[in-house]
């Protein structure tokens, strides 16, 4: 299809299916993902728009021994109270002051996940363990880290979000699933050392990628979305 052609109904359905079937998965199969598949989906994702075509994204793809080494180091830091306390996020992902409806949605998704896993509200140990699963990349065979040059400003971060969304949709088109993870930002110094990042490179987030485990109960979580009438205004005059 050229850039000027109207899509067929089948093409429209395929794009819609890739978008609507994307869910953050929290358990993956060990099945490897071929490097060519990773290169192909990143090539597609790179068609994301960016202001004046700056293309601010840098992607670090980890598999095999490199992935095992990084997740082992992060897990060790997470599980050690002294080390954990020494690692802080470099930027604020969430608001300093929570208010409705955002805090309500945040709480609901947390309790929905814990409910599926049978974790009671008072079971802090199991909550901590589940959060720590982030740092295993949920056992995915591929871990991605996204970095940006510190000279880039807020507009480039908006561009970056479109690129990351493209990565996830291109993955779905190939039968893969993902989980974008801001949790990794707490350990940005450790990750920078492992990846040998230049000082001007800043960690944006991480992502797990692979084939989702269809038997994992946590992968049954489907988060709710507000109806269009709740977030969109249509003005014609």
Long-range contacts (C-beta under 8 A, 24 or more apart in sequence): 14-173, 17-172, 18-169, 18-172, 18-173, 19-169, 19-172, 21-172, 22-168, 22-169, 22-172, 22-177, 22-178, 23-177, 23-219, 23-221, 23-222, 23-223, 24-178, 24-179, 24-180, 24-221, 24-223, 25-138, 25-177, 25-178, 25-179, 25-208, 25-212, 25-213, 25-216, 25-219, 26-113, 26-133, 26-138, 26-179, 26-216, 26-218, 26-219, 26-221, 27-138, 27-139, 27-212, 27-213, 27-216, 27-218, 27-219, 28-137, 28-138, 28-139, 28-140, 28-141, 28-177, 28-208, 28-210, 28-211, 28-212, 28-213, 29-141, 29-210, 29-211, 29-212, 29-213, 30-139, 30-141, 31-141, 31-210, 31-211, 32-63, 32-141, 33-63, 33-141, 33-142, 33-176, 33-209, 33-210, 33-211, 35-63, 37-174, 37-176, 38-142, 38-209, 40-170, 40-174, 41-167, 41-170, 41-171, 41-173, 41-174, 41-176, 42-167, 42-170, 44-166, 44-170, 44-173, 45-163, 45-166, 45-167, 45-170, 46-163, 46-166, 47-166, 48-159, 48-162, 48-163, 48-165, 48-166, 49-159, 49-162, 50-156, 50-159, 50-162, 50-163, 51-155, 51-156, 51-159, 54-152, 54-156, 54-159, 55-159, 56-148, 56-149, 56-152, 56-156, 56-159, 56-160, 57-146, 57-148, 57-159, 57-160, 57-163, 58-146, 58-147, 58-148, 58-149, 58-201, 59-144, 59-145, 59-146, 60-144, 60-145, 60-146, 60-147, 60-195, 61-142, 61-143, 61-144, 62-142, 62-143, 62-144, 62-145, 63-141, 63-142, 63-143, 67-137, 67-141, 67-142, 67-143, 69-194, 70-143, 70-191, 70-194, 70-195, 71-135, 71-136, 71-137, 71-143, 73-190, 73-194, 74-135, 74-184, 74-187, 74-190, 74-191, 75-132, 75-135, 75-136, 77-187, 77-190, 78-132, 78-135, 78-187, 79-132, 87-186, 87-187, 87-188, 87-189, 87-190, 88-186, 89-185, 89-186, 89-188, 90-185, 90-188, 90-202, 90-203, 91-185, 91-202, 93-182, 93-185, 101-226, 105-224, 108-224, 109-221, 109-223, 112-221, 112-223, 113-218, 113-221, 116-217, 116-218, 116-220, 116-221, 117-217, 117-218, 131-183, 134-181, 134-183, 134-184, 135-183, 135-184, 135-187, 137-206, 137-208, 138-179, 138-208, 140-179, 140-208, 140-209, 140-210, 141-209, 141-210, 142-208, 142-209, 142-210, 143-206, 143-207, 143-208, 143-209, 144-206, 144-207, 144-208, 144-209, 145-184, 145-191, 145-195, 145-203, 145-205, 145-206, 145-207, 146-203, 146-204, 146-205, 146-206, 146-207, 147-195, 147-197, 147-201, 147-202, 147-203, 147-204, 148-201, 148-202, 148-204, 149-200, 149-201, 149-202, 150-200, 150-201, 150-202, 151-200, 157-204, 160-204, 164-204, 164-205, 164-207, 167-207, 168-207, 171-209, 175-211, 176-209, 176-210, 176-211, 177-209, 177-210, 177-211, 177-212, 178-207, 178-208, 178-209, 179-207, 179-208, 180-205, 180-206, 180-207, 181-205, 181-206, 181-207, 181-208
